[in-house]
Amino acid sequence: MVDHANLPRWSFGDSPELADALLALVLDGRKTATCCAAAQMGPTDIGERSIILDGAGNPAALIETIGCDAVRFCDVKAEFAAAEGEGDLSLGYWRDAHQRYFTRQAVFAPDMMLWCERFRVVARF
């Protein structure tokens, strides 16, 4: 049995509202991927499990990483953008939304390295 108390805990996005909106996409099965700036953190190991929090900091889901690749922002493909599940699922939407997000984080560059992660939902709380 996995000890959930010792698993990493985090939420999507950078606000409670964005955390809740992105979590809803995960729970609906629309969002099966995410990314982070390589300058801010290292890759997630395949098989690693995390507790996803809602915007209020409450545990909402357990996910497991099934893939993680280093990709430059400018090289992200439409298929990955669609797997992120946001907006109209297009690469254009993904680029606009993520450029705004990474700019708020003060790390955006067109050629910045990302960790592009695929995950599956293991449990909902």
C-alpha positions, -999 to +999 in steps of 0.1 A: +000+000+000+013+035-009+017+060+019-001+090+005+011+112+034+046+113+020+037+120-016+044+154-032+014+177-031+008+205-055-019+223-076-020+233-112-015+270-122-007+300-101-040+310-085-068+292-067-091+298-097-067+284-122-060+254-099-097+246-097-103+251-135-073+228-144-082+202-118-118+200-133-102+192-167-081+164-150-112+150-133-132+151-165-104+132-183-097+160-207-063+170-192-037+142-192-006+163-196+011+193-180+044+211-183+068+231-161+098+253-167+130+233-165+146+263-149+122+260-120+123+223-113+136+190-125+118+162-144+092+140-128+102+103-128+080+078-146+059+060-120+061+090-096+028+097-079+015+131-066-015+144-048-032+171-067-048+199-046-078+220-054-076+258-052-083+257-015-054+233-009-075+202-004-064+168-018-085+161-049-067+134-070-038+110-071-019+110-104+009+089-117+035+101-142+036+079-173+060+100-194+082+131-191+103+147-219+125+177-222+111+200-250+118+236-259+087+258-257+089+266-294+090+229-302+059+217-283+037+198-308-001+202-313-007+167-299+008+176-266-010+209-264-043+190-270-034+166-242-031+195-218-068+198-223-071+236-221-092+261-242-099+249-278-071+223-275-051+240-303-014+247-302-021+284-307-042+285-276-017+265-256+012+288-267-008+320-258-019+307-224+015+292-215+034+323-226+012+344-203+017+319-174+055+317-178+057+354-182+039+358-148+065+334-134+093+356-149+109+327-168+094+329-204+116+327-234+106+312-268+133+286-266+130+279-229+132+242-219+101+225-205+094+192-188+064+179-207+047+154-185+020+128-192+000+114-163-029+092-155-054+096-126-050+068-101-077+079-076-101+107-069-107+120-033 
